[in-house]
Amino acid sequence: MVLRNTAPRFVVLGGAGAIGRIIVRDLFESNPQNQIFVADFDEDKAHGLAKTYRSRRVTHAAADARYPSRLASVLRDQSVVINCTRHQFNLNVMEAALRAGVHYVDLGGLFIWTRRQLRLHLPFAEAGLTAILGIGCAPGLTNVMAAAAASKLDRIDSIRIRVGGIDFNAGSGDFTFPYSAQTIVEELTLPPWKWSGGRFVQTEPRSGWERVDFGKPVGRVWLVMTRHSEIATLPLRFKKQGLRYADFKVGFERSFVREIMKRMRAGWTVRDFEELPSPRTAPNDYEISRVIMRGGNKTIVLDCHARSRAKWHASAGDVDTACPASIAAQMITAGVIDKPGVWAPEDIVPADLLFKQLRRRGITIRSRTGDAVS
């Protein structure tokens, strides 16, 4: 990836958090020209993280996504803001990006926020700025995988996205959250959306359970339908190719889901769940994200394989979420992505280049034809 002459300046908003810190690491190791600004509500954590790099390329600041005008002053004179805050702040951060005149990338909006964000296409286009919504793993990489599969089909009947993993350190009875507690609670309690019969349809929370075999080393995993951003955008892209059905399911142990619901009925809040121990201290896990696309009598299956990185203290989910965001932001500063407006990943991120960059980070995409799930 060739960068422009001026050193690109990246603001990682929420940069001291679980995913933000991995994006900072990837940006730092990707190119010696990259300048990284760790911006976080917790300035002490941001300062502590920046200090570990012992480099003038990594600096820090306090930032509050609740106030777009104040945030704009933090973003000004930067190249791209990578938004790792909670999706409820996505519109605020986009407003700040517009005010500051910087490009924008985020990790997803859990369907509803993504739909609202798409309405900002014209203001970003008029400002000559690019925004990419949901360019983590799922959403993000899964969207680009879907676009890659679709390029091999004339007609598309269905898209099914399945994500499963295995934690090699997990013991019997362990109760830990593999990623954001807030996101998991929302995924399991909010009605999921799917695309069915050519329209968006809501279903019951925690419905659609199925057991899927991902092959080695993950094996057979229970999956459940959840609300996700892929379903907010993929039907818009592929409706003209005949898409009639699309859904998203992610792997959870059924006992884990039962325990969450039991504790919520007993009065637990998201804050209580967030205080539980994190498995990130010594991660040892593996994740496979699968896209199954059917058209006519042909089925294309793409699998993304990722594993934890001990050196980064990062789980497989941390790595495959952070790296696509880092890569996409660098594509913007390099001029590889140069299309003003607000876009979904499948609309604007070049699959071949993204997959090539992911391979350099130990994340591989495997493609085949044939059935994967019923």
N, C-alpha and C positions, 0 to 999 in steps of 0.2 A: 504494500500500500504506500503510495507516494504522497507525501504531504505538501501543502503549499509552502511558499517561502516563509511566511510569518508563522511563528510558533503558535499552534492551536491552544486555546485556553478553555479548559473544561471545568464547569462548576458541577460538582456532585452534591446535590441537595439531599440531605439525609445521609451524607457521606460517612458518618460514623456508625451507621446502622449495619444490620446483618448483611444486606446486599450491597449497600453503598460502599462499605469498606473493601469489598472484593472488586467492585468497579474501579475504585481508586487504585488498587493493586494492579489490575490489568492495564489501565491507562499508563501507569508508571512504567511497567515492564514492556509495553508495546513499542514505544518509541521514545528515544532520549530527548526529543523536542517537546513532548507533551508537557504542558503546564496544568497542574491540577489544583483546584480550589475546593477544599473540604468545607462545605457549608452545612451546619447542623443547628437544630434548636438547642442542643446541649453543647455549648461552646467548649467546655472542659474536655469532653470526649473528642471533639473535632481537633482541638489543640493537641491532645495526647496522641491521636492517630497521625496527624501531620508530623509531629516531632519524631516518630519512629523512623521516618524515611531519611532524616538527616540530609535533606536536599532542599535547595531553594526552589525546586520545581513544584514542591508540595507545600501549600499554605492553607490557612484556615480562616473561618469567620463564623460568627453567630448569624443565624438566619431563621426567620419565622414565616412559614408559609401561610399563616392566617392573614397577613397584611401585604397584598400585592404591591402597593406603592413602596413600602419599605424594602420588600424583597427585590424589587426592580433595581434599587441602588446597589445591592449586593451583586446582581447579575451584570450590571453595566460594564462594558469593555471586555466581556468574555465572549467566547465563540459559541458554545453550546451549554445548555443546562440539562443535566441528566437527573430527572426527578425520581427520587426513591422514597418520597414521602407516602403517606396513606392516600389512597385514591380520592378521598373526599376533598383533598387539597389540589387536585389536578387542574381544575379550572382557575384557581387562584394563581398557580405557578405559570400557567399559560398566559394569563393576563400580565403577570410580571415580565415574562419573556418578551411579550409584544412591546411593553413599555420600554424595556431595556434594549430591544433590537437584537435578541440572540435566538438561535435555533433551539429546538425543544425535543426532548426524548423522554418517555416514561415507561413504566413497567406494566401498565394496564389499568383499566378502570372498572373491572368487575361488571361488565356489560352496560349498566345504566350510565356511569360516568363517561365511558367511551362514546356512547351515543350522543351525549351532550357535547362532548369535546369536538366531535366531527362538525358541529355547527360553526366552529371557528375557522373553517377552511378559508373563507374569503378574506377575513382580516389578516391571516398569516400570508396568504398569497399576495395581497396588496402590499404587505410590508416586505416582501421578498424573503420571507423566512420559511424554513421547513420544520414541521412538527411530525414526529413519528409516534403513534400511540401504541403502547403495549409491545415493546421489543425486548422482552426477556426470553424465557424459554417457552412458557405457556401462560399467557399469549406471547407471541413473537416468533420464536424459531418455528413453532408449529404452524403459524400462518405462512411463513416462507416455504416450509416443507409442502404445505398444501398447494401453493402456487407452482412449485416445482413439479408436483405430481399432475396438476391440472394441465401443464404445458404438454403432457403426453396423451391427453384425451381430447376428443372432439366434443364429447358429451359427458356431463357429470350428474350422476343421480344422487350420490350421498357422500358426506364427509363425516367420518367418525374419528375423534381425537381421544386417545387413551394414554394416561401417564401412570406408570407404576415404578416402584423402587424397592430396594431391600437395604436395611441397615444391618451390617454385619456385627455391630456392637450391641444390638438390641437384646435385652434379656426379657424373659417371661415376666409379664406384669408391668413393664416399663410404661410410663405415661409422660411422654415428652412431645413437644410440637416440632415437626421438621421444618416449618417456616412460620411466618407471622401468625400469631394466635388470633389476631383480629380477622385476618383473611380466612383462616380455617373456620372460625366460628360463623362468619358470614356465608361461606360456601356451604356450610351444613344447615343453616337456618333460613336463608333467603330462598325463595322459589327460583329454581333454575330456568333459564330460557333455552329453547331449542328451536330449530327451523324445521317445520313440518308442513307438508302439503303446500309449500311455497309461501309460508308466512311464519312470523314469530309466535311461539306458543309457550306459555308458562306451564311448568309441571310442579309436582309436590317436592318439597325439600327432602333430601335423603332417599330419593326414589331411583329406580333403574339399576339396582344392584346387579352386577354380573362378575363372574370370575374369568380372568383373561390370562392366558399363558404368554408371557413375554420372552420365553426362552432363557437360556443361561446369561448372566447369573441370577436374574431376578426371579424367574419361575412364575408360578401362578399367584395372582394377586386379586383381591376383591376390589372392585371399582364401584363408584357411585356417581350419579350425575350431579354436577354442581353448576352454579352460575359462573360464567367465564366470558372474557372479552372476545375470544375468537368468534363466538356465535354472533356478536354484534356487527362484525364486519365481513366475514367470509361469504355470507349469503348475498351481500350487496355486490361483491366482486363476481360471483359465479352464478348468479340467478339466470343470466342470459344464456348460460351453457346448460340450463335445465335443472339446476340443483333443486331437489325436492326435500332433502333431509340433511340436517347437521346437528351434532350434539358433542358434548364434552364430558368425559368421566375421568376421575382421578382416584388413585389407590389409597384407601384407608382400611386398617383393620376394623372389622365390625365391632369388636370389643372396645376399641378406642373411641368410636363414634358413640357407642352406648354410654361410655363413661363421661364424655363431654356433655351429653344431654342430661345425664343423671345429675351432674354437678350444676348445670345451668338451672335445672328445676329446683335445686337446693339453694339457689341464690348467687351462684358464682357469676362474676362479670369478666369481661375481656381482660381487664387489669389483673384480676386474680390469676387467669391463665398465663398472662405475660410474665408473671413472677415465678413460674415453674422453671426448673433447671433447663438449660439449653444443651443440646447434644453437640454443639459446635466446638467444644473444647478439644475433642479428639475424634473428628468425624471419620467414618469408615463406611461409606455407603455407595450405592450404584443406582442410577436412574435411567429409565428408558421412556422416551416420549414418542408416541406412535401416531401417525396419520394414516388412516385407511380411506382411500378414495375409490369409489366405484362408478363406472360409466359403461352402460350397456353390459356386455359380457366380460369386461376387463376390470381387474382390481389392481391397484397400485398401493403398496405399503412402504412407507418410509419410517425408519426408526432412528432416533437420535440416542446415542449411547454416551453417558457421562458418569464419571466417578469422582469421589471426593479428592481434594488436594490437601494433604496434611501440612505441607509447607505454608499454605495460605490459611490453615485452620478453617477450611471451607467444605461444606457438604456438597454432594453432587448437585443438589438443587440450587445451592448458592452459586456454584460455578456456571452451570448452564443457564442461569438467569442473568448473572452479571455480565458474562462475556459478550452475548449478543448486543446488549445495550452499549457496552464500551465500543464494540466494533462498528455499530451503526453510527454512533456519534463521531467516530473517526472517519467514517465514510463521508459524513457531511463536511467536516473540515477539510478533507482531501479533495472535495469536489466530485467524488464518485456519485454521491447523491446530491443532486442540485435541482430540486423541483419544489418551488414554493407552494405552501398550502399545508393542510392537515391530512395525513395519510395513515392508513393501516400498513403494517409491514408487508403484506402480500402485494400491495400496490407499488412499492417503491424500493424495497431492499433487494439487490441482486443476489439470487440464491447461490449461484456458483461461487461468487466472491465471498459471501458469508460462510458457506460450507468450507471453503479453503482456509479462511482465517480460523474457523473453529478447530479444524484438524491440527493446526499449529498449537492449539491449546489442549489437545488431547480429547476433544469432543468430536465424535465421528457420526456421519449420516450413512445409513445402509438402506438400500432400496431393493425391492423385489416385487414380483407380481404373484398374486395368489391370495387366498382367503386368510384372514387373521382372526376375525371374530364373526359370530353368527349374527 
